[in-house]
Amino acid sequence: MDTKSNNSPSFLETHFVDIHEILPEEEDEEAEGEEEIASNVENAENRFHRLVKAREGKRARRNFSRQVSLETGFSVLSKESKTKDQRELLRRSGTSFGDYGSTRHFVEGRKADFNIFRTKSALSRQNSALPQRESGVDHIQKNQDAPGEGLQHDGESVNESVPAGRYFAALRGPELDQVKDSEDILLPKDEKWPFLLRFPIGCFGICLGLSSQAILWRALSSSPSTKFLHVTPFINFVLWLLAVGVLVAISVTYALKCALYFEAVKREYFHPVRVNFFFAPWVVCMFLAIGAPPRIAPETLHPAIWCVFMAPILFLDLKIYGQWLSGGKRRLCKVANPSSHLSVVGNFVGAILAAKVGWKEAGKFLWSIGFAHYLVVFVTLYQRLPTSEALPKELHPVYSMFIATPAAASLAWGAVYGEFDGLARTCYFIALFLYSSLVVRINFFRGFRFSVAWWSYTFPMTTVSIASIKYSEAAPSAVSKGLALTLSFMSSALVSILFVSTLLHAFVWRTLFPNDLAIAIKKRRLAKEKKPMKKSCDIKRWTKQSPLSLVSTTRKHNSGNKGSDGEN
């Protein structure tokens, strides 16, 4: 192989290498071919120098330096900035350059730019600092001719919606929050991201657990079946204040995220699991209204409270249930997961609050909507998951979401119709059976990493405990009372353990909010692009197999040679 061709323009057009052994009878023909190649190289060099001089004349104010790696064939383009406040180029996670061995190719002296997830008001500034995919000398030459075009294309792909199936294909874990090893992301994994980007919508699960506990302890202090415990209402008052404080803190923090990093919020909304947690803030508000201490709120609340808290849930119902029904890319069989029950629970909680404000007909309306969609979700998940595969071990804890919906349905029916009759008991028995089927499988809940998402599994246990108290009132007996006390104790113990664990991880170990990799996945998988780059640029591997005989100058010429070899 003529080393001179490496510095010639023909090297810029090289995509494939034709390698075969040199036979004795081919030496004469090859010598003539080398002479022709040398002449073509000299002519191409002259044209290349003329083009370089013309470009340097047009871009006298810009200084470019190119470093070519002889092992990989990649060029790293560094641009000297005239201004001190110029944005720094995004550093990739390491696999965006094809993952050559264990070496990571980053742009030297640059750091990650997290502005790609900022609101659209800053989109014009983002496009100048978005990451580029270096695909060889040809790609760099194209960027020199038209700088900014590739950046603009990447910027548009960042802000576009990610298909629901892409999340299932690229993510894993209990809440689809871990990126698979074969995937690349838009942000670096080895850097700590800004706090708001690491703050997920799942934090409202903490509010769900605390607010439902306030309702539980109010029921324990006021229920006739648990009067022998002499539970003071002060516990309900303390838990209610704690839940309100946590809700305000989390709501303010997430509102800042919406204001500063709205593109990240959009990514969470398109996430098939996290979209259901957009119901959580409004469900928590209704929990707090239902479980408000008697010294603060009257027995009958004002209907405006129900209107304010229920309006966002109805809007989300129309949006998400419409996607399930329309049969598009986000139909139920594609996005169904155990957290989908959370979108149904909102209707039953709204029915309970409607009964508390005195609007029984509105409560019946919401109960019918919730029960219809509960049947659909239950059947879809009971038969098969959207991935058509068995649940991995990491996803087993989310089965607790199956408990919340029938338990909330039984409570809503009893609140709307004023008695815990046959239908309410039927829903309660369904929840009780699902609860028992989970308790006997203790191994489902072993060996998992703690995360904020675990809080979303507390309110289903609390809801079935409240339903047990209502059932003990309708059917008083030692068994029903004992069951209510046992479930209440288990629920409160779990919430206490999670609360202490959350404080330790947040303030002592500072590991509560790791990088939220789920929002940084790419819209398309780049595996298909890595294979040709590895074949065309891994020259060192090929030189060990056989000596180089010919470097093709164009892709068309190379494909022709392959065709002729195949015929022979």
Beta strands, then each sheet from edge to edge (+ up, - down):
strand 1: 17-18
strand 2: 64-68
strand 3: 75-79
strand 4: 171-172
strand 5: 178-179
strand 6: 550-551
sheet 1: 1+ 6-
sheet 2: 2+ 3-
sheet 3: 4+ 5-
end
